Amino acid sequence: MRTRSLPLGLIGSLTLVLVSGACGGSTGSHGTAGSTGAAGATNTAGATGTAGTSGDGGGAGAGTIGSAGSGGSSGTAGAGVAGAGGAETGGGGAGGMTAACTNACTNGATQCESGTSLQTCSVAGSGCTAFVASTCATGLLCERVAPAACADPNWAEWPMPNGPSEVGAGAPNGETYMDNGDGTVTDTVTGLMWQKAVAAGTFTQPQAVAFCPTLMLATRSDWRLPTIIELTSIVDLGQSNPSINVTSFPATPAAAFWSSSPGAGAPSYAWSVSFSLGGTSSSDMTTSGNVRCVR
């Protein structure tokens, strides 16, 4: 180390100033900045940032911020190492921050995207959850009753609703309907959404099958003609003429309504429900009947 003398008159009043890691007199250089913490992989902590070192008498090296790990948790800050005679230590680089997830679905949860598409919540590569859609196999439809799943609509995937008089006699699963205020009614027992008003006019059964997919109601276009088990689910056997909840389904005629279910062993016949007393029958497809679509 080299020295030099100062005049005696200045020694008592001299102020020593440190600027950017350098000091008056014999000083070390500014400590080196801590390096950036490495990004964590999915659900893995970011690597520790390298600590800055201090020069002899120099200031602390400030560690830089670690980059965000993709779904990783925060890395550990590196500890600075003091230089010889240094008064402060360099700060280590901060670890990576956890990536923000915008989806709120629960892993494994399901919901219907449409009548033929099922969405399943799963963990994506980023570590966040997201719904992924899949198409139901031919002949299956997405049933919204929890848990939503692709199922055969010709079989009840839900408990059969019961009217007030049946519930009063001890039957379970009382019918409950929610008016959506958009021309549709949701059966909260089965999860089925129904056309509130009866379609105008009457149809042969093939015409009824073709009509429902053309219906645009409540911004939805995945309407279809119900199967016989679905149509039977809105029958209220405690009522007659019509045998249906008239509050939820007003102006329903006490007449036959077509289903999409063909008659067994009779290709020219299909099942229908009469909403006069709620009975079912297999009828010639060419006869006229009413239509209420479902999704």
Phi and psi in degrees as a GROMACS rama.xvg file:
@    title "Ramachandran Plot"
@    xaxis  label "Phi"
@    yaxis  label "Psi"
@TYPE xy
-96.3507  148.167  ARG-2
-129.517  158.742  THR-3
-145.427  154.771  ARG-4
-86.8652  148.105  SER-5
-111.915  149.275  LEU-6
-59.3173  140.779  PRO-7
-58.9974  -31.854  LEU-8
-67.9359  -18.478  GLY-9
-97.7502  -16.8628  LEU-10
-60.4581  -42.3682  ILE-11
-72.1134  -21.5721  GLY-12
-111.238  0.114743  SER-13
-73.3999  130.782  LEU-14
-107.507  129.167  THR-15
-91.5267  127.74  LEU-16
-119.386  131.286  VAL-17
-101.875  124.363  LEU-18
-127.756  121.266  VAL-19
53.4723  41.7175  SER-20
89.7964  -9.74723  GLY-21
-102.216  150.61  ALA-22
-129.81  162.708  CYS-23
-68.6507  155.115  GLY-24
76.5898  -145.75  GLY-25
-93.5638  107.796  SER-26
-128.048  157.524  THR-27
-85.938  168.136  GLY-28
-79.8113  165.947  SER-29
-58.8438  139.802  HIS-30
-61.3448  149.348  GLY-31
-74.1877  136.745  THR-32
-64.0907  142.789  ALA-33
-63.8399  143.207  GLY-34
-76.561  162.073  SER-35
-66.79  132.624  THR-36
-64.0079  137.14  GLY-37
-69.0224  147.495  ALA-38
-66.5064  135.196  ALA-39
-76.5705  144.725  GLY-40
-74.668  178.045  ALA-41
-53.1439  123.399  THR-42
57.8701  21.522  ASN-43
-118.574  136.986  THR-44
-64.0625  146.532  ALA-45
-65.838  151.567  GLY-46
-70.8672  155.452  ALA-47
-68.293  133.282  THR-48
-72.7813  147.532  GLY-49
-76.1874  133.601  THR-50
-73.8273  146.728  ALA-51
-79.3614  150.626  GLY-52
-106.502  156.926  THR-53
-102.946  143.195  SER-54
-78.3718  171.041  GLY-55
-63.1555  104.594  ASP-56
79.7966  -0.0771554  GLY-57
-81.3763  172.05  GLY-58
-81.3311  174.31  GLY-59
-76.8839  144.198  ALA-60
-82.2767  128.769  GLY-61
-89.5638  122.034  ALA-62
-69.869  144.161  GLY-63
-83.5422  163.897  THR-64
-79.0931  131.932  ILE-65
-67.648  147.976  GLY-66
-73.5338  156.396  SER-67
-69.5977  130.415  ALA-68
-73.5945  145.63  GLY-69
-75.2544  92.7147  SER-70
77.9479  1.52321  GLY-71
-83.4547  163.387  GLY-72
-87.7463  171.729  SER-73
-65.7094  138.702  SER-74
-77.8601  164.505  GLY-75
-84.1758  138.235  THR-76
-68.9844  137.71  ALA-77
-75.8242  144.987  GLY-78
-91.4759  128.554  ALA-79
-71.8984  149.658  GLY-80
-109.287  129.243  VAL-81
-72.28  138.823  ALA-82
-78.7669  168.348  GLY-83
-61.2181  121.953  ALA-84
76.6772  0.67294  GLY-85
-71.6954  146.532  GLY-86
-91.6407  -20.4622  ALA-87
-134.448  162.829  GLU-88
-113.325  153.714  THR-89
-74.4794  142.456  GLY-90
-84.1817  138.067  GLY-91
-74.3521  164.032  GLY-92
-70.1226  137.548  GLY-93
-73.1086  148.822  ALA-94
-72.8992  170.417  GLY-95
-65.9803  148.284  GLY-96
-95.2859  149.318  MET-97
-65.9124  133.583  THR-98
-65.2037  142.01  ALA-99
-77.7047  133.597  ALA-100
-105  133.588  CYS-101
-101.795  -13.2086  THR-102
-91.2804  143.853  ASN-103
-115.335  13.1373  ALA-104
-75.4627  153.997  CYS-105
-92.2412  130.811  THR-106
-53.2641  125.688  ASN-107
96.6928  -12.4035  GLY-108
-69.091  151.255  ALA-109
-129.618  153.671  THR-110
-156.963  156.536  GLN-111
-87.4295  124.521  CYS-112
-79.986  -35.8648  GLU-113
-156.137  -173.116  SER-114
-66.1355  -19.6624  GLY-115
-124.149  7.94523  THR-116
-127.316  127.746  SER-117
-108.345  133.961  LEU-118
-106.563  132.521  GLN-119
-121.189  131.435  THR-120
-81.3207  128.516  CYS-121
-144.369  167.399  SER-122
-85.2743  123.843  VAL-123
-83.2031  176.235  ALA-124
-62.4707  -24.2761  GLY-125
-78.5125  -7.40819  SER-126
93.85  -8.09528  GLY-127
-91.0165  156.33  CYS-128
-89.4575  150.562  THR-129
-157.553  150.022  ALA-130
-80.2597  133.105  PHE-131
-118.978  128.364  VAL-132
-89.7785  145.023  ALA-133
-138.656  147.542  SER-134
-88.4272  133.81  THR-135
-65.1524  147.999  CYS-136
-65.1879  158.692  ALA-137
-54.5869  130.775  THR-138
91.6584  -11.2791  GLY-139
-106.549  153.004  LEU-140
-131.357  157.058  LEU-141
-79.4812  115.918  CYS-142
-93.6788  125.11  GLU-143
-82.3679  -14.7385  ARG-144
-61.3156  133.956  VAL-145
-66.1228  137.984  ALA-146
-79.6871  136.142  PRO-147
-57.721  139.749  ALA-148
-160.73  158.605  ALA-149
-76.7003  126.653  CYS-150
-147.721  166.052  ALA-151
-81.609  114.574  ASP-152
-70.2926  -7.4513  PRO-153
-79.345  -6.58736  ASN-154
-124.991  144.506  TRP-155
-72.2077  118.101  ALA-156
-97.0351  14.5295  GLU-157
-147.338  163.234  TRP-158
-70.3961  143.139  PRO-159
-73.6059  126.453  MET-160
-67.5915  151.014  PRO-161
-123.794  141.865  ASN-162
-72.4636  169.812  GLY-163
-56.1331  -41.6113  PRO-164
-67.3433  -35.0162  SER-165
-69.8951  -41.0933  GLU-166
-63.1797  -38.4445  VAL-167
-63.3896  -26.587  GLY-168
-89.6248  4.06928  ALA-169
109.259  0.762081  GLY-170
-72.8248  147.143  ALA-171
-86.4726  -179.815  PRO-172
57.4991  59.0259  ASN-173
-58.8175  138.946  GLY-174
-63.2677  136.313  GLU-175
-141.463  128.996  THR-176
-122.122  146.146  TYR-177
-118.743  117.029  MET-178
-77.5472  117.836  ASP-179
-82.1602  -4.27036  ASN-180
72.7898  12.9104  GLY-181
-131.336  23.4871  ASP-182
88.4628  8.58456  GLY-183
-126.461  156.146  THR-184
-131.61  130.516  VAL-185
-103.687  127.425  THR-186
-82.7138  112.085  ASP-187
-76.6621  -8.9216  THR-188
-84.2489  -47.2651  VAL-189
-92.2819  -20.279  THR-190
82.088  0.12699  GLY-191
-78.2241  142.151  LEU-192
-106.442  129.342  MET-193
-114.538  151.605  TRP-194
-69.4788  122.791  GLN-195
-68.6546  -47.3241  LYS-196
-89.3329  151.034  ALA-197
-72.9747  139.079  VAL-198
-60.713  142.352  ALA-199
-66.7236  137.623  ALA-200
84.2242  -177.15  GLY-201
-123.128  161.807  THR-202
-140.143  151.805  PHE-203
-73.8465  166.79  THR-204
-64.5137  -43.1904  GLN-205
-61.5975  -36.2286  PRO-206
-65.99  -38.2794  GLN-207
-64.8436  -42.4145  ALA-208
-60.1872  -40.7784  VAL-209
-76.1017  -27.3507  ALA-210
-70.2492  -48.8727  PHE-211
-56.6938  -41.6425  CYS-212
-64.5991  -15.3754  PRO-213
-88.6988  -7.59236  THR-214
-74.0551  128.139  LEU-215
-111.854  106.7  MET-216
-138.8  131.799  LEU-217
55.2205  41.5158  ALA-218
62.803  15.4254  THR-219
-115.362  145.627  ARG-220
-126.469  9.43019  SER-221
-99.1761  39.5366  ASP-222
-79.4003  154.542  TRP-223
-152.343  165.096  ARG-224
-77.0885  131.132  LEU-225
-68.4266  153.456  PRO-226
-73.7091  169.556  THR-227
-64.085  -37.3024  ILE-228
-69.5007  -35.3666  ILE-229
-68.1328  -43.446  GLU-230
-66.0581  -37.1108  LEU-231
-65.6031  -26.4145  THR-232
-66.126  -19.6926  SER-233
-100.831  5.66573  ILE-234
-73.4311  134.786  VAL-235
-112.278  103.126  ASP-236
-72.044  -8.17547  LEU-237
-84.8058  -4.34058  GLY-238
-119.2  159.615  GLN-239
-146.194  150.767  SER-240
48.1303  58.5415  ASN-241
-97.8245  158.982  PRO-242
-93.504  67.5731  SER-243
-158.11  159.056  ILE-244
-69.4625  105.068  ASN-245
-76.73  -13.3438  VAL-246
-72.8212  -44.6626  THR-247
-80.8067  -31.62  SER-248
-126.849  72.3211  PHE-249
-69.7136  157.526  PRO-250
60.1327  30.4792  ALA-251
-82.1119  123.352  THR-252
-71.3693  147.093  PRO-253
-80.9355  70.8231  ALA-254
-146.082  179.993  ALA-255
-80.6046  140.031  ALA-256
-122.665  134.782  PHE-257
-75.9281  146.57  TRP-258
-113.474  173.172  SER-259
-90.6056  -1.43325  SER-260
-83.4819  122.216  SER-261
-73.4211  154.261  PRO-262
-70.7605  142.137  GLY-263
-68.5809  124.646  ALA-264
69.1491  11.5388  GLY-265
-137.311  89.84  ALA-266
-61.876  -18.2587  PRO-267
-98.0883  9.32824  SER-268
-119.554  154.141  TYR-269
-144.247  159.62  ALA-270
-82.7845  144.82  TRP-271
-139.632  162.829  SER-272
-119.357  129.935  VAL-273
-93.246  119.781  SER-274
-89.5007  23.3386  PHE-275
-81.6425  -51.2411  SER-276
-122.96  -4.63584  LEU-277
90.6208  12.8616  GLY-278
-81.8134  160.96  GLY-279
-112.981  153.894  THR-280
-157.319  158.312  SER-281
-99.3316  122.035  SER-282
-124.997  157.545  SER-283
-60.9258  128.72  ASP-284
-61.2324  -21.6839  MET-285
-83.6721  -7.86628  THR-286
-78.5023  162.489  THR-287
-90.3259  142.388  SER-288
-149.558  170.741  GLY-289
-90.6733  167.491  ASN-290
-136.164  133.014  VAL-291
-133.362  117.438  ARG-292
-83.0713  160.437  CYS-293
-139.255  161.622  VAL-294
